[in-house]
């Protein structure tokens, strides 16, 4: 199943309980509220399809230095994802250089059952996700 907008593509692989989201270059045209709506679509699909694995390709995500969006991700999106039962979350980045805003690992307590890893290759990320 594939859901597309001009700004992102979401593919669901029910056999693996995997959701693969990809930010497209056109996403740089979005405002903060529109970015949140794109991400809320992911949250809704996670619950609707009982997804346990997320592969997020953020190579073209242009809002890394946006404090408002990062606070929303930290305080709303990630807690919602954790509550929905996600087991593994892979984030694909262009290169392994992390800024304070990119590092979500600090948001996940040791009690949480979700594992989070960063990758530079989507295929490697997918292999890790489904190797559980």
C-alpha positions in Angstrom: 0.0 0.0 0.0 1.4 3.4 -1.0 0.2 6.9 0.1 1.7 9.9 -1.6 1.6 13.6 -1.4 3.7 16.1 -3.2 6.0 16.2 -0.2 6.3 12.6 1.0 5.7 9.0 0.2 4.5 6.4 2.7 4.6 2.7 1.9 3.2 0.1 4.2 4.4 -3.5 4.1 1.8 -5.4 6.2 3.7 -8.7 6.0 6.6 -7.1 7.9 4.4 -4.6 9.9 6.7 -2.0 8.4 6.0 1.6 7.4 8.5 3.3 5.1 8.2 7.1 4.9 10.3 9.3 2.5 10.5 13.0 2.6 10.7 14.4 -1.0 12.6 17.5 -2.1 9.4 19.4 -2.5 8.8 19.3 1.2 11.0 22.4 1.5 7.8 24.3 0.4 5.9 23.3 3.5 5.2 25.5 6.6 5.4 24.1 10.1 1.7 23.1 10.3 1.9 21.3 7.0 5.0 19.4 8.2 3.1 18.3 11.4 0.2 17.2 9.2 2.5 15.0 7.1 3.9 13.5 10.3 0.5 13.0 11.8 -0.4 10.9 8.8 2.4 8.5 9.7 1.1 8.3 13.3 -2.4 7.5 12.1 -1.2 4.8 9.7 1.0 3.3 12.4 -2.1 2.8 14.6 -4.5 1.8 11.7 -2.1 -0.9 10.3 -0.6 -2.0 13.6 2.9 -1.1 12.4 5.8 -2.1 14.6 8.7 -1.0 12.4 9.3 2.5 10.9 11.9 3.4 8.3 12.1 7.1 7.9 14.1 8.5 5.0 14.8 12.1 6.1 17.5 12.9 3.5 15.4 15.6 2.0 13.8 16.8 5.2 14.6 20.5 5.2 13.6 21.5 8.8 16.5 20.4 10.9 17.1 23.8 12.5 13.5 24.5 13.3 13.1 24.6 17.1 9.3 24.7 17.0 9.1 21.6 14.9 11.7 19.8 16.8 9.9 20.5 20.1 6.7 19.2 18.6 8.5 16.0 17.4 10.1 15.6 20.9 7.0 16.3 22.9 4.1 15.0 20.7 5.2 12.8 17.8 7.8 10.5 19.5 5.7 9.9 22.6 2.7 9.0 20.3 4.9 6.6 18.4 6.2 5.0 21.6 2.6 4.6 22.9 1.6 2.9 19.7 3.9 0.0 20.2 6.7 0.7 17.7 9.6 -1.8 18.3 12.2 -0.3 16.0 12.7 3.0 14.2 15.4 3.5 11.6 16.2 6.9 10.3 18.1 7.3 7.0 20.2 10.4 6.8 22.6 11.7 4.1 25.6 11.4 6.3 26.2 10.4 9.9 26.8 14.0 11.2 24.4 14.6 14.0 23.2 18.0 15.3 21.4 18.4 18.6 18.1 18.5 16.8 18.7 15.3 14.8 19.5 13.1 17.8 16.3 11.5 19.0 18.0 8.8 21.0 17.9 10.8 24.2 14.1 10.9 24.1 13.8 7.1 24.5 14.0 5.9 28.1 15.6 2.6 28.9 12.1 1.3 29.9 10.8 2.0 26.4 10.8 -1.0 24.1 11.7 0.9 21.0 15.1 0.7 19.4 16.3 3.7 17.3 19.2 3.7 14.9 20.6 6.0 12.2 21.7 4.7 8.7 23.0 6.2 5.5 21.5 3.3 3.4 17.8 2.4 3.2 18.5 -1.2 2.4 20.7 -1.6 5.4 18.1 0.1 7.6 15.3 -2.2 6.3 17.5 -5.3 6.9 18.1 -4.2 10.5 14.4 -3.5 11.0 13.2 -6.9 9.9 16.0 -8.8 11.5 14.4 -8.7 15.0 
